[in-house]
Amino acid sequence: MEPNPKDDASPESRVIQLATVREPPHNFEAEQALLGSILVNNQAYHRVAEFLKGEHFADPLHGKLFDALARMVERGQLVSAVTLKTYIEHDEEMKAAGGASYLAGLAAASVHVIDAGDFGRLVHDLFLLRQLITLGQDVVNGAFKPTLEETAIEQIEIAEKKLYDLASVGQTDGGFKPFRAALTEAMVAAEAAYNRAGQLTGVATGLVQLDQLLGGLHKSDLLILAGRPSMGKTALATNIAFNAVKAYREEHGEDGKVKAVDGAVVGFFSLEMSGEQLANRILSEQSGISSEKIRKGEMNSSDFDKVIQVSQELEHLNLYIDDTPALSIAALRTRARRLKRTRGLGLLVVDYLQLLNPSGKSRQENRVQEVSEITRGLKTLAKELDVPVIALSQLSRAVEQREDKRPQLSDLRESGSIEQDADVVMFVYREEYYLTRSEPSRRAEESDQKFNERHDDWKQRCEQTYGKAEVIVAKQRHGPTGIVRLSFEGSITKFGNLSADADGVGPIFE
């Protein structure tokens, strides 16, 4: 018996032979059946219109015909073999495929209108598989040709972004959309706000007066929360994140997907504090026990039991913390996309902006350009993920040189890009912090009466500002600016609403 030459082939050659005969996944029969069902009953189109496009068909002719059918149905025209006759006669590819007999064959292969959605999803799923194959080939080819301009980590981030795009409701590419589509989205948001407690279009912060001024935290917005050290930036961001997570409520839509009805799943990038420190702050806020006591263990049995009880109540919250230091903006985007894909995401917090690193290509530039890239990246991420992004920011020391310590837009570090890219700029300000550190001292040749008057005036101002804070909304792209006054408990780092008789909202800026 003579040896078979194929038996001598190496494993590598057999892999190559197999690879050359493999065809990308497709199902021409399913495509024909779907097109036929639309020809027979135009209602079948509406079962796939939301997710299916002509480019998703494996046969280009099928995709071309689907686009033609879609245009006619969207215009309210009846689609049938008769109404398509003129189109067929003027299209060379359709004529070459058989013209009227081609349409008749499609109609004969049609499925029931009820099954059209399943066939459409099959066509779309096979399209995604073909895209996945192409993506895999691109990743392999890129890895075989490394360059100095694109590191391995950057290649991974690019691949992950493409995977995220592929997984996002079939929307692989951006593009123009008709105004009616945007109008529909606006009306859906307005209806949701009308039905939601508090009637907000965005994610509620849990701080009533702030929600009234902002209308909640809106999707795709970049919100800058800035302040000098010890003003409470992180505390306020943590409070807002916790309130959003605590209010989170979801339901299944008609398409079977989970959607948030209230609150949000929150991703918190803590570049300054550890996850343990953030958890300690939330425990303190909810238990009412000083964070210092919790950290040092200076609690009696009652306090300890309360902390345990609160921790058990909080452990199931949809709050995800990434405390990796010196994170790059590219890595942050990658991790945020992954969180949205795997857990869902409704709000992103970055603490804080100046601790982020730019991508590798920008590190040789000056700091202003680096911050510009970071803020643009955060704004792009907010739009891409369709979630509000709160980024904390430092203020320059110019604040300390003024008699009135209230922050202004010009106090933002590298303020040009931050102010330009942000949809909302808010400042945290606590006058109490500055007053308690400026107790008046006796001046030369000052009488006792004059000194006592100044000292009494200082004590009165300290009492008036004790336990109070301000959030100054200095910029809001979609609404008014103004000052919101809040309560603040320093021992448990908790911001809250002032009592009803207190003046919660300050004057609106011009």
MOQUI-V914399 format. One record per residue. RES is the residue in three letters. D_LAST is the distance of its C-alpha to the last C-alpha in whole Angstrom. Layout:
((RES | D_LAST) (RES | D_LAST))
//
This chain:
((MET | 98) (GLU | 95) (PRO | 92) (ASN | 89) (PRO | 87) (LYS | 84) (ASP | 85) (ASP | 85) (ALA | 81) (SER | 79) (PRO | 76) (GLU | 73) (SER | 75) (ARG | 75) (VAL | 71) (ILE | 71) (GLN | 73) (LEU | 71) (ALA | 68) (THR | 69) (VAL | 70) (ARG | 67) (GLU | 65) (PRO | 61) (PRO | 61) (HIS | 61) (ASN | 62) (PHE | 63) (GLU | 65) (ALA | 61) (GLU | 59) (GLN | 62) (ALA | 62) (LEU | 58) (LEU | 58) (GLY | 61) (SER | 60) (ILE | 57) (LEU | 59) (VAL | 61) (ASN | 58) (ASN | 55) (GLN | 53) (ALA | 54) (TYR | 52) (HIS | 49) (ARG | 50) (VAL | 49) (ALA | 47) (GLU | 44) (PHE | 45) (LEU | 48) (LYS | 48) (GLY | 51) (GLU | 50) (HIS | 51) (PHE | 55) (ALA | 58) (ASP | 59) (PRO | 57) (LEU | 59) (HIS | 58) (GLY | 54) (LYS | 55) (LEU | 56) (PHE | 53) (ASP | 51) (ALA | 52) (LEU | 53) (ALA | 49) (ARG | 48) (MET | 51) (VAL | 50) (GLU | 46) (ARG | 47) (GLY | 49) (GLN | 52) (LEU | 55) (VAL | 56) (SER | 60) (ALA | 63) (VAL | 63) (THR | 60) (LEU | 60) (LYS | 63) (THR | 61) (TYR | 59) (ILE | 62) (GLU | 64) (HIS | 62) (ASP | 61) (GLU | 64) (GLU | 63) (MET | 63) (LYS | 66) (ALA | 68) (ALA | 67) (GLY | 69) (GLY | 67) (ALA | 68) (SER | 70) (TYR | 67) (LEU | 65) (ALA | 68) (GLY | 68) (LEU | 65) (ALA | 65) (ALA | 68) (ALA | 67) (SER | 64) (VAL | 63) (HIS | 62) (VAL | 58) (ILE | 58) (ASP | 59) (ALA | 56) (GLY | 54) (ASP | 56) (PHE | 57) (GLY | 54) (ARG | 53) (LEU | 56) (VAL | 55) (HIS | 52) (ASP | 53) (LEU | 56) (PHE | 53) (LEU | 51) (LEU | 55) (ARG | 55) (GLN | 52) (LEU | 53) (ILE | 56) (THR | 54) (LEU | 52) (GLY | 55) (GLN | 56) (ASP | 53) (VAL | 53) (VAL | 57) (ASN | 57) (GLY | 54) (ALA | 55) (PHE | 59) (LYS | 57) (PRO | 55) (THR | 53) (LEU | 51) (GLU | 48) (GLU | 48) (THR | 49) (ALA | 50) (ILE | 47) (GLU | 45) (GLN | 48) (ILE | 48) (GLU | 44) (ILE | 44) (ALA | 47) (GLU | 45) (LYS | 42) (LYS | 44) (LEU | 46) (TYR | 43) (ASP | 42) (LEU | 45) (ALA | 45) (SER | 41) (VAL | 42) (GLY | 44) (GLN | 41) (THR | 43) (ASP | 41) (GLY | 37) (GLY | 37) (PHE | 35) (LYS | 35) (PRO | 35) (PHE | 32) (ARG | 34) (ALA | 34) (ALA | 31) (LEU | 30) (THR | 33) (GLU | 31) (ALA | 28) (MET | 30) (VAL | 32) (ALA | 29) (ALA | 27) (GLU | 31) (ALA | 31) (ALA | 28) (TYR | 29) (ASN | 32) (ARG | 31) (ALA | 30) (GLY | 27) (GLN | 26) (LEU | 24) (THR | 24) (GLY | 24) (VAL | 26) (ALA | 26) (THR | 25) (GLY | 26) (LEU | 23) (VAL | 23) (GLN | 19) (LEU | 18) (ASP | 20) (GLN | 18) (LEU | 15) (LEU | 16) (GLY | 19) (GLY | 22) (LEU | 22) (HIS | 23) (LYS | 26) (SER | 26) (ASP | 22) (LEU | 22) (LEU | 20) (ILE | 20) (LEU | 21) (ALA | 21) (GLY | 22) (ARG | 24) (PRO | 28) (SER | 29) (MET | 25) (GLY | 26) (LYS | 25) (THR | 29) (ALA | 29) (LEU | 26) (ALA | 27) (THR | 30) (ASN | 29) (ILE | 27) (ALA | 30) (PHE | 32) (ASN | 31) (ALA | 30) (VAL | 34) (LYS | 35) (ALA | 34) (TYR | 35) (ARG | 38) (GLU | 39) (GLU | 42) (HIS | 44) (GLY | 43) (GLU | 45) (ASP | 46) (GLY | 47) (LYS | 44) (VAL | 42) (LYS | 38) (ALA | 36) (VAL | 35) (ASP | 33) (GLY | 32) (ALA | 33) (VAL | 35) (VAL | 34) (GLY | 35) (PHE | 34) (PHE | 34) (SER | 35) (LEU | 36) (GLU | 35) (MET | 37) (SER | 40) (GLY | 40) (GLU | 42) (GLN | 40) (LEU | 37) (ALA | 40) (ASN | 40) (ARG | 37) (ILE | 37) (LEU | 40) (SER | 39) (GLU | 36) (GLN | 38) (SER | 41) (GLY | 39) (ILE | 41) (SER | 40) (SER | 40) (GLU | 42) (LYS | 45) (ILE | 45) (ARG | 45) (LYS | 48) (GLY | 50) (GLU | 49) (MET | 49) (ASN | 52) (SER | 54) (SER | 51) (ASP | 48) (PHE | 50) (ASP | 51) (LYS | 47) (VAL | 46) (ILE | 49) (GLN | 48) (VAL | 44) (SER | 45) (GLN | 47) (GLU | 44) (LEU | 42) (GLU | 44) (HIS | 44) (LEU | 40) (ASN | 39) (LEU | 37) (TYR | 39) (ILE | 38) (ASP | 39) (ASP | 39) (THR | 41) (PRO | 40) (ALA | 39) (LEU | 38) (SER | 38) (ILE | 35) (ALA | 38) (ALA | 40) (LEU | 36) (ARG | 36) (THR | 40) (ARG | 40) (ALA | 37) (ARG | 38) (ARG | 42) (LEU | 40) (LYS | 38) (ARG | 42) (THR | 44) (ARG | 42) (GLY | 39) (LEU | 35) (GLY | 32) (LEU | 30) (LEU | 30) (VAL | 29) (VAL | 30) (ASP | 30) (TYR | 29) (LEU | 28) (GLN | 30) (LEU | 33) (LEU | 34) (ASN | 36) (PRO | 35) (SER | 38) (GLY | 41) (LYS | 41) (SER | 38) (ARG | 39) (GLN | 40) (GLU | 37) (ASN | 34) (ARG | 32) (VAL | 29) (GLN | 31) (GLU | 32) (VAL | 29) (SER | 28) (GLU | 30) (ILE | 30) (THR | 26) (ARG | 27) (GLY | 30) (LEU | 28) (LYS | 26) (THR | 29) (LEU | 31) (ALA | 28) (LYS | 29) (GLU | 32) (LEU | 33) (ASP | 30) (VAL | 29) (PRO | 26) (VAL | 26) (ILE | 25) (ALA | 25) (LEU | 25) (SER | 24) (GLN | 25) (LEU | 23) (SER | 24) (ARG | 26) (ALA | 23) (VAL | 21) (GLU | 25) (GLN | 25) (ARG | 22) (GLU | 22) (ASP | 19) (LYS | 20) (ARG | 16) (PRO | 16) (GLN | 14) (LEU | 14) (SER | 17) (ASP | 19) (LEU | 20) (ARG | 24) (GLU | 24) (SER | 21) (GLY | 21) (SER | 23) (ILE | 21) (GLU | 17) (GLN | 19) (ASP | 21) (ALA | 19) (ASP | 17) (VAL | 16) (VAL | 15) (MET | 16) (PHE | 17) (VAL | 20) (TYR | 20) (ARG | 22) (GLU | 23) (GLU | 26) (TYR | 27) (TYR | 27) (LEU | 28) (THR | 31) (ARG | 32) (SER | 31) (GLU | 34) (PRO | 34) (SER | 38) (ARG | 40) (ARG | 39) (ALA | 42) (GLU | 44) (GLU | 41) (SER | 43) (ASP | 43) (GLN | 41) (LYS | 38) (PHE | 38) (ASN | 39) (GLU | 36) (ARG | 33) (HIS | 35) (ASP | 34) (ASP | 31) (TRP | 30) (LYS | 32) (GLN | 30) (ARG | 27) (CYS | 29) (GLU | 30) (GLN | 26) (THR | 25) (TYR | 28) (GLY | 28) (LYS | 24) (ALA | 22) (GLU | 18) (VAL | 17) (ILE | 13) (VAL | 12) (ALA | 10) (LYS | 11) (GLN | 12) (ARG | 14) (HIS | 15) (GLY | 12) (PRO | 9) (THR | 8) (GLY | 9) (ILE | 12) (VAL | 15) (ARG | 18) (LEU | 22) (SER | 25) (PHE | 27) (GLU | 31) (GLY | 32) (SER | 36) (ILE | 35) (THR | 32) (LYS | 30) (PHE | 27) (GLY | 27) (ASN | 25) (LEU | 25) (SER | 27) (ALA | 26) (ASP | 26) (ALA | 23) (ASP | 20) (GLY | 19) (VAL | 15) (GLY | 13) (PRO | 9) (ILE | 7) (PHE | 4) (GLU | 0))
//
